[in-house]
Amino acid sequence: MRFMLIVKASKDSEAGIMPEEKLIAAMATYHEDLVKAGVLLDASGLQPSKKGWRITFSGGKRTITDGPFAETKELIAGYTIIQVKSREEALEWAKRMPNPGEKDGEIEIRQLFELDDFGDSAAIDRFREMEVSLKK
Amino acid sequence: MRFMMLMIPKGYEKAEPGTLPDPKAIAAMMKYNEELAKAGVLLGLDGLHPPAAGARVSFSGGKPKVTDGPFAEAKEVVGGYWMIQVKSKQEAIEWASRCPASDNETIEIRQVFEAADFGPEIAKEERVLLKHMEENRTAIS
């Protein structure tokens, strides 16, 4: 099972303030532990939402809005994807993550869909082919 | 430049565990995904189970506290993402605009930090980490 650990944005991350060396070091150690356990698949940090955009869809019309976006608590600052055997194992790893926020950091844990979850269909078969080619 | 396109479907914050997208929407999205792949810009993509099946960990006071989903106060949640590699912000916006999204969906586009943004030491450490992640992915698949 794959899970995404979503690091929620904080005032600092939204202000574009880079984490302190201490936190970067703690995060490096944590991700090294994930690697050693063979569960880490991917991890990235996102630049603040003020440098981003949103596109809303209405029929054929697209509207582009520049960031920042108001709801800091709903925004994402980064993510880590892990492959584990159970939801409990994912939660254990999540609890071990260094506090990503200044004081009251938060991460959200969400399971990723696997292609087998969708049952058999021609469209899903095309996804399978694409995944194989992406891995090359 | 790498960009993450985050799909935010309205109402997904209240979706029941086990909710799957409509097959017609999947087929339309598949065509779009193939175009991204053919253009050589697609690095990865995934769909996320509804938050009702997820959890949040908060670290107030240094102690991790687990709260199971759904999250009553959530106004919007991520339903999926694409990671793309393009030459400019404009190109990222163009790709996002071409997505066959429906009226209740919003796509947020965010640039991803590259290791070089954190200085040479971190960049070096990341190269080692990336190599190990690649090995994990190969071992798992």
Interface residues (C-beta under 8 A of the other chain):
Chain A: R2 M4 I6 M18 I24 A28 H31 E32 V35 G38 V39 L40 L41 D42 A43 S44 G45 L46 Q47 S49 K51 G52 W53 R54 I55 T56 F57 S58 G59 R62 I64 F69 E71 E74 I76 G78 I81 Q83 R87 L91 A94 K95 R96 M97 N99 P100 G101 K103 D104 G105 E106 I107 E108 I109 R110 Q111 L112 F113 D117 F118 S121 A122 A123 I124 R126 F127 M130 S133 L134 K135
Chain B: R2 M4 L6 L20 P23 I26 A27 M30 N33 E34 A37 L42 L43 G44 D46 G47 L48 H49 P51 A53 G54 A55 R56 V57 S58 F59 S60 G62 P64 V66 A74 K75 E76 V77 V78 M83 I93 A96 S97 C99 A101 S102 D103 E105 T106 I107 E108 I109 R110 Q111 V112 F113 F118 I122 E125 L129 H132 M133 N136 R137 A139 I140 S141
